[in-house]
Amino acid sequence: MAQTRRGRIEDQRFLTGKGQYGDDTLAGDALYAVFLRADVAAGRLVSLGVEDACAMPGVAAVLTGADLAADGVGPVQVPMKLTGPDGRVWTATPRPLLVDETVRHVGEPLAIVLAETRAQAMDAAEMVEVEIEDTPAVASLDEAQAEDAPLVDPDMPGNLCFQWARGDWEAAGAAIAGAHHRVRLVTPITRVAAAPMEPRNAIARPIEDGRMEILCSHQNPVALRPALAEAMGMAPEAIRCRAGDVGGAFGMKSGPLREECVVFWAARRLGRAVRWTATRVEAFLSDESARDMCFTSELGMDAEGNFIAMRFLMDVNAGAYASMRSAIPMANLGGVAGVYRTPLIAGRMDGYLSHTVPTAPYRGAGRPEATLAVEALIEAELVIARDAGCLDVQSPPHPCDWSPLDFVEALGDPYE
């Protein structure tokens, strides 16, 4: 039966300037929100003086972590439940909506300033008196893994925040050690920022029947609603979450991030609409980053160039707070199988905390990294074998009879 091709329905609206983004949405007499952020990577928040800021023209409120605690509003974090190779179950580390005492990365929100205009809110934010006692920081994987490194979270010795493994690590290592050809490669993968065309934004307001509404540039409002309900102590049906057109995200806007949740809380507390749009600089300081990992890869081959075994250790810089969002590359680690026939493959993932913005899925969520790891490893092996004159590098690759799905079990919804 012939199928009728359905055309795209959104292009006309976008091409004629009729897209509906956050800043296109009218919100009446909404207060404008500006966040005061930490300017150090690690430290102890000694004091926040807000009296002068509250007295500035147009300011409705300056709210801090103490106000969150007084309202009983808990942290908002994507849960994690990973069983490590030793049987330990790793869970997410708490991430306060506003810093309560410990600063863990540059850009952490310390307070939210609410005023009649954005300019008034910005002026008032500069009047907040902040005292932070600096402490040593670790930013990179090497620093976080170093012996006696400063701890990002005192409950995470060695800054290790999760472990996960699949396959027989010892058997793969033994097979590689006994192989005729062996190669080991360390492949660092740099941190990246999503930098969407439309920065994150939110408008929250009370609506009829005592309910609350939030409209934000978000990929998954369905998941945001229960996260808000749990943190705010509200029934999910008392919250309406809406997303209009989303101007770019690729995963970064799919989790419950702090600023949108704080805007929601502030609107509920004050009984007024509140709106916030991140500046580009603010986005670099507060949006979750991606990648920032290092693969240690090993391959063993017999004398004829047949693959015997491979194994891959993925060290992940999870940033200041660990959640399933930083661990999600494991869902696609099976991509290290590539298109090659390999009898034995093993993989491990170790996550480490650092004094940086947390990492999250972005454009592939582990697929590009896995492909880079295996292809860089094989290229290195081919170069070594060619230079030694022991392998015909023009030979076609082995046919694939091993699926990545054999390597990674079905994980289900990571946000459940």
N, C-alpha and C positions, 0 to 999 in steps of 0.2 A: 504494500500500500504506500502510495506516495505521501511524503510528509510535507506539510506546509511550513516553510521557514518563518519563524517569528522574529521580527525585527526588534532592535533595542528600543526601549520606551523612554529612557531617561536623557538621551543625548540632546534633544531639542531644548529641554529645560535648562540644561547646563550651558549649552552653547549660546543661549540667548540671555544669560545672566539671571536666570530665575531659580538658581540653586538656593537652598535654605540652610545656611550654616549658623553657627552660634551667634555671631555678631549681627546676623540679619534678623534675629528674633527680638521683637519688642517685649519689654517686661515692665512697662508702666513706671512706677516710682522705685524701681529696684535700687537697693544699695549696691555700691561697687566694692569689691573685695580686692585687697592687696595683701600678699603674704610677706611677712618679715622672715628672712632666711638666715641660717647659720653661715658664717664666712670662714669657718675652719672645718677641717675634715674630721677631727676628733677632739672631744673636750667634755667638760662638765658645765652644764648651765647653772651658773651661780645665782643670777637674778635677772628679772625682766621688769623694768620700771615703765609702766604704761600710763601713769597719771598725766604727764604732759601731752602725750599723744591723744588721750581721751578728751582733753580740753581744746583741741584744735578745731577750727571751724568745720562744720558739716559732719563731724565724726559721730557715728551712732554707737560704736562699741569697738573695743580692742580685746579680743578673746585669746586666751592662752591655754596651755595644757592643764593648768589648774582648774579652769572653767570646764574643760572636758571631764576631768575627774569628778568635779562637783555634780555634773549632770549624769555621771555613771556611764558615759559613752566609751565603749571599749575600742581596742585596736581593730583595724580592718586589714585582713591578710588572706591571701589565697592559701587554703590549707595544703599540707603535704603529708604523705604517709608512704615513706620509702623503706623497704627492708634491705639492709645492707648485707654484704656477704657473710658477716659474722652473726647475723640474726637481729642486730639492733634495728629498731624502728625509728627512723628520723622524721621529725615533725618540723613545721614552720616555726621560725623565731618571731616573737611579737614585734609588731611595727606600730608604735603609737601614731595617732593622727597628727598631733603636734608634739614636739619634743618635750618630754617631762623633765628629764634630768641629763641624759647622756646624748651628746651629739655624735653621730656616726658617719656623716658625710657632708661635704659642702653643699649647701642648698636645702638642707632639711628645714621644714617649716617650723618656726618658733611661735608665731602668732599670726592671727588674721585681723586685719584692720578693715573696718566697714564704714563707709562714708557716702555722702550724697553724690559725690563725683569721684571719678578715678583720680583726678589731680589732688583732691583733698585727701584721699586715702594714701596716696604716695607721699604727700608731705607729712602726714601724721606718722607713717611708718618710720620716717627718718628721725622722729622724736622719741621713739622707744629706746630706752636705755638698756643695753644688753651687756651683761658680764659673763664671759665664758672663760673657764680655765682650760687652756690648751693641754692636751695629752698627746703622746706619740701616736702616729698613724701609720697604717700600711695600705698601700694602694694597689700594688701589683700582686700577681700570683706568687712570684718569687719571694716578695716581702712577707706575704701572709703565711707562706709555708716555712719560713726560716725558723730555726730554733730560737726559742725565747722571743718570738715576735710579739708585739703588743696585741692583746686580745680585743677583738671587736665586740664580742659578747662573752662575759666571764663564764657563761654556762657552756661554751663551746671550746674546749681545750684544743690548742694547736690551730684554732680558727676553722677546724673541720666541721662542716655543717650538714653534709649528707654523703652517703656512699651507696652505690648500686652496682650490680654486676650481673652478667649473663655469660654462660659458657664455662668451660673448665679451664680456668686461668693457668693452673699448674701444668695440666696436660699440654696445653698449647705452648707454654714456655719450654717444656721438655722437648716437644717435637721440633721447635725452632732451634733449640740448642744443638740438636743432633742432625740438623739439615746440612746438605752439601753447600748451599748458598744461604747466607743470612744477611739481613740488613735491618738496621734500626734507625729511625728518623724521628726527630722532634720538630713538630710543626706548630708554631704559635699562631693564633688567630686573633687579630686585634679587636678591641672594643669598637662598636659603632653606635651612632645615635640615629634614631629613626627620622628626626627632623621632618615631620609631616608638613604639608602645605598649610593646613589649618592647625594652629596650636590647640592644645587641650582647652576646653572651656566648659562652663556649666552655668545654668540658671536654675535656682531652686526657689520654690514659693509654696505657701499654704494654698490649698484649694478647698473646694466644698467639703462639708461633712467632717471637718477636722483632719483631712488627709493632706499629704504632702506630695509635691511633684518635683521631679528633677529632669531637666532637658540638658543633655550634654553630648559632646562629640565623642561617642563611645561605640565600640564594635559589638558589645554584648550587654545591652541594658537588661536582658532577661536574667543574667547572672548578677548584675549590680544590685538589683532589688533585694534579693535575700541577704546579700552582704550588708547592705544598709540596714535592713530590718533587724538583723542580729546585733549589729553594733549600737543601734539607737534604741533597742528594746521596743521595737514597734512590730505590729502585725504586718506581714508582707502586703496584705490587701489594702493597708493604709498608705501605701507608697505607689506612685505612678512614675515609672522610669521611661523616658522617651529619648530617642536619638533621631535627629534629622539627617541631613546629608553629612557624611563624615569625610573631611578633606584629608585623607591619607592616614595610615596607621600601620598596616601590615603586622598586627599583633600587639604593638605597644599599647594601644588603647583598649585592649580586651580585658584587662583586669581592673579590680577596684582600687584605684590609686587614691592617694590621700587628699589631694586638694578638692576633688569633687565631693568627697564625703564630708569634709570640713565645711564647705559651702552649704551643703544640705543641712548639716547640724546648725550652722549659724542662722539660716533662714527659719528653721523650726524654733530656735531659741528666741529670736527677736520677733517672730510672727510677721516677717516682711520678706519680700522677694530679694534675693541676693544674686548678683552675677559676677562671674570672674572669667577672664581670658588671659592665658599665659602669654607673656612676652617671649620673644625668640630666645633671649638670654636665659629667662626663667625656665624655658623648656629644656635647654641643655643641662640645667642644674637639677631638674626635678623629674623629667621623663625617664622611665626605665630604659636602660641601655640594652645592648645585645652582644652576642658572641663572647669575646674576652675569655678565651680558653686556650689550652695547649694540649695537643695530641702527642703522645709517645707511642709510636707504631713500630711493630716488628713483623717481619715476614721471613719464612723459611721455604726453600725450594730444593728439589732433588737435583741430581746432575743433569737431567734433561730439561730443567726449567719448569717442571710441574709444581704447582703450589702445594705445600704440605700443611702449613698452618699460618695463621695471622692472629695477632692480638693487639688491642688498642686500649690505652689508658687515656681518658679524657679528664684533665684537671680543669675545673670550671671556677671562674671568679664570680661568685654569686652576689657580690656587693655587700651592702651593710645589713641586709635582712634576707634570710633564706625562705623560699616558698617553692611551690611546685612550678612557678613561672621560671625560676632560674634552672630548675632541674628538667624542664620539658625536653631539652635535646635528647634525653634518653629514649624518648618515644621514636626517634628516627636514627638512633645509633646503628640500627641494623643496616643502614646504607653503606657501612664499611664493607659489606659483602661485595658491593660493586656488581660487575657482570662476570665474575670469575668463579671457577670451580675450586673451592677450597674445603678440604675435608674437615678442618678444625679451625674454629674462630672463637675467640673470647674477647669480651670487652668489659671495661670497668669505668665508672664515673665517680670522681671525688670532687666535692664542692667545698669551697673555702670562702669564708667571710673576709671582706676588706672594707676599708673606709671609703667606699665609692657608692654611687647610685646603684641600686639593685639591677640585676640583669633579668631579661624576659625574652619571650619568643619574638622573633622578627624575621620575616621573609624566609621561610623554610624551616625555622625552628629545629635546627640540627641537621637538616638534609645537606645543605651546602658544605657544612663543616665535615660531615662524614665522608662525603665524596672527595673533598680536598685531601683528607687524611689518607684514604686508600690510594688515590691516584698519585699523590706525591710520593708515597711509599713505593709504589710499583715503578714509577719513573726513576726513582733513585736506584732501585734494584736493576732495572734494565741498563742504566748507564754503567753501573759497576760491572755487570756481567758482560756487556758489550766490550768495555775497555779491557777486560780480562780475556776476551776471545773465547768465552765458554758458553755463549748463548746466541742463537740466531734471533735478533730482535725484530726481524721481519715476519716471524711466525705469527699467525692469527691468535688472538686470545682464546683461552679455553671457553667452551660453551657454558652458559650459566645453568646449573642444576640445583642451586642453593638460594632460596629466597630470603631476603631480609626479614620477612615475617616469621621465618624459622628462628630468628635470633631474638626478636623483641616480642614479648607476649602482648596481647591486647590489653591496653591500660584503662579503657573506659574514659569517662569524662573527668579530666583533672580538676575541675572546679566543683565536683560533687562533694 
